[in-house]
Amino acid sequence: MSKSKKNSEFRPNDFVVYPAHGVGKILSIDTQEVAGISLEMFVISFEKDKMTLRVPTNKATAVGMRSLSSPDIVSKAMDTLKGRARVKRAMWSRRAQEYEQKINSGDLISIAEVVRDLHRNDDQREQSYSERQLYEAALERLTREVAAVNGVEEFDAQQKVGEVLDGRAAAA
């Protein structure tokens, strides 16, 4: 009884955010036997990555799985993009680790901070390979969630994010 009450937050066909993989869609809730124990699992599809993930329903919140952000949080993330890049003076390896943690936190505002801090305009120096990888990962997570929340195609969300970042450059 308490099991179904606790997990009523997520249903099949809902979009959810899994911190390590971004936005996915719950296909179903199945029961699977693992090591002789019957477990109820969310079956989540990450269409873009051609990946299916099974998450035990009783562990969903513990691993950080959450519903999509509210439109209010999305607008706060867009405002975050408009801000000035805050780049610490720490060694790149340390900063890269922090950026990775923010991306994998699943928190939309933190992901927007990474995009803001790593975004380069045409007139700025070239990004290193690892810097570009982190930037693209953060940008993809951000645009996928913005697209899902606003009910638009990912391409349209990417354009919207791009306009915000370009607008920041024009204002600078």
Residue pairs with C-beta under 8 A, 6 or more apart in sequence:
3 40
3 57
3 58
6 57
6 58
7 29
7 40
7 57
7 58
7 60
9 67
10 16
10 26
10 42
10 57
10 60
10 65
10 67
11 26
11 29
12 26
12 27
12 28
12 29
13 25
13 26
14 25
14 26
14 67
15 23
15 24
15 25
15 26
15 67
15 68
15 148
16 23
16 24
16 25
16 26
16 42
16 44
16 65
16 66
16 67
16 68
17 23
17 24
17 65
17 66
17 67
17 68
17 69
17 106
17 145
18 24
18 44
18 46
18 53
18 55
18 63
18 64
18 65
18 106
19 63
19 64
19 65
19 104
19 105
19 106
20 104
20 106
21 46
21 49
21 51
21 53
22 46
22 140
22 141
22 144
22 145
23 46
23 68
23 141
23 144
23 145
23 148
24 44
24 45
24 46
24 47
24 53
25 44
25 45
25 47
26 42
26 43
26 44
27 43
27 44
27 45
27 52
28 43
29 40
29 41
29 42
29 43
29 57
30 40
30 41
30 43
30 54
31 38
31 39
31 40
31 41
32 38
32 39
32 41
32 54
33 39
39 56
39 57
40 56
40 57
40 58
41 54
41 55
41 56
41 57
42 54
42 55
42 56
42 57
42 60
42 65
43 52
43 53
43 54
44 52
44 53
44 54
44 55
45 51
45 52
45 53
46 52
46 53
48 144
48 154
55 63
55 65
64 105
64 106
66 106
68 145
68 148
68 149
69 77
69 108
69 145
69 149
70 149
71 149
71 150
73 108
73 109
74 108
74 145
74 146
74 149
74 150
76 109
77 108
77 109
77 111
77 112
77 142
77 146
78 112
78 146
78 160
78 161
78 164
80 109
80 112
80 113
80 116
81 112
81 115
81 116
81 119
81 161
81 164
81 165
81 168
82 164
82 167
82 168
82 171
83 116
83 168
85 116
85 117
85 118
85 119
86 113
86 116
86 117
87 95
87 117
88 95
88 98
90 98
92 128
92 130
92 131
96 130
96 131
96 134
99 114
99 117
99 118
99 134
99 138
100 134
102 110
102 111
102 113
102 114
102 138
103 110
103 111
103 114
103 134
103 137
103 138
103 141
105 111
108 142
108 145
111 138
111 141
111 142
111 145
112 142
114 134
114 135
114 138
115 135
115 138
115 139
115 142
115 161
115 165
116 165
116 168
118 127
118 131
118 134
118 135
118 138
119 135
119 165
119 168
120 126
120 127
120 135
121 169
127 135
139 158
139 161
142 161
143 154
143 157
143 158
143 161
144 154
144 157
146 157
146 160
146 161
147 153
147 154
147 156
147 157
147 158
150 157
